[in-house]
Amino acid sequence: MTAAEVREHIDPIRHEYADPRSLVLPALKFAQTRDGYLSEENLEAVAEATGYSRAYVESVASFYDRLYLTPVGDRVVSVCVTLSCMLRGSDEIMAALAEHLDVGPHGGTSPDGRITLQESQCLGACDKGACIQVDAENTVGPLTPAEAVALVDELREAETPAERWR
């Protein structure tokens, strides 16, 4: 990704943002589309295109759990770990998925590279707690640990996203 490509993306929407710092977020989202994560090159391109320091751009990227500073799997599964979901068993879901996917207790990418598991602060679906979200699009719950493992296995084995995940 080059700074020119990022500029080409953000210039048409620049007028929509009263504060130019607000352009950093759509620039980061766009830059992530190429590699699926924000490489050093992508962060530099966003910094150059927006005129902000590399440190500022990275601080914005590191704040959001849907912007990735390291490579992720083919599918990203987020487990809500806020209090309302924890009271309904999200910590057990996280533990079961971490063990099943052979990642650390707070997440990571499975050895086969298919699934990245991450903790998420509030998925905005308290009525579905304990819940998981797939690819920042589809929230499913309430789930038991066994149901969550079965759903992740379905994701892992699918060539394309299963209909229920769309």
Residue pairs with C-beta under 8 A, 6 or more apart in sequence:
1 31
1 34
1 35
1 39
1 41
1 42
1 45
2 45
3 44
3 45
3 46
3 48
3 49
4 49
5 45
6 27
6 30
6 31
6 45
6 46
6 48
6 49
6 50
7 49
9 26
9 27
9 30
10 23
10 26
10 27
10 30
10 49
10 50
13 23
13 26
14 20
14 23
17 23
20 50
20 51
21 52
23 50
24 46
24 50
24 52
24 56
24 57
24 60
25 60
25 64
27 46
27 49
27 50
28 38
28 46
28 57
28 60
28 61
28 67
29 67
31 38
31 42
31 43
31 45
31 46
32 38
32 42
32 67
32 68
34 42
35 42
35 71
36 68
36 71
36 72
37 68
37 69
37 70
37 71
37 72
38 46
38 61
38 67
38 68
38 69
43 54
43 57
43 58
43 61
44 54
46 57
47 53
47 54
47 56
47 57
50 57
58 69
60 67
61 67
61 69
62 69
65 78
65 118
65 119
65 120
65 121
66 136
68 76
71 109
72 109
72 116
73 109
73 110
73 113
73 114
73 115
73 116
74 113
74 114
74 115
75 114
75 115
75 116
75 134
75 135
75 155
75 156
75 161
76 115
76 116
76 118
76 134
76 135
76 136
77 97
77 115
77 116
77 117
77 118
77 132
77 133
77 134
77 152
77 155
78 118
78 119
78 120
78 123
78 132
78 133
78 134
78 136
79 85
79 90
79 93
79 94
79 97
79 107
79 117
79 118
79 119
79 120
79 130
79 132
79 148
80 90
80 120
80 121
80 122
80 123
80 125
80 129
80 130
80 131
80 132
80 133
81 90
81 91
81 94
81 119
81 120
81 121
82 121
82 122
84 126
84 129
85 123
85 126
85 129
85 130
85 131
85 141
86 130
87 129
88 129
88 130
88 142
89 130
89 144
89 145
90 129
90 130
90 131
92 130
92 145
93 130
93 132
93 143
93 144
93 145
93 148
94 105
94 106
94 107
94 117
94 119
95 105
95 145
96 145
96 146
96 148
96 149
97 117
97 132
97 145
97 148
97 149
97 152
98 104
98 105
98 106
98 107
98 108
98 117
100 149
100 152
100 153
101 108
101 110
101 115
101 117
101 152
102 110
102 111
103 109
103 110
103 117
106 118
106 119
107 116
107 117
107 118
107 119
108 116
108 117
109 115
109 116
109 117
110 116
110 117
110 156
112 156
114 155
114 156
115 152
115 155
115 156
117 152
120 133
123 131
123 132
123 133
123 139
124 139
125 131
125 133
125 139
125 141
128 139
128 140
128 141
128 142
129 141
129 142
130 141
130 142
130 143
131 139
131 140
131 141
131 142
131 143
132 139
132 140
132 141
132 143
132 148
132 151
133 139
133 140
134 140
134 155
134 161
134 165
135 161
135 165
137 165
137 166
138 164
138 165
138 166
140 151
140 164
140 165
143 151
154 162
155 161
155 162
155 165
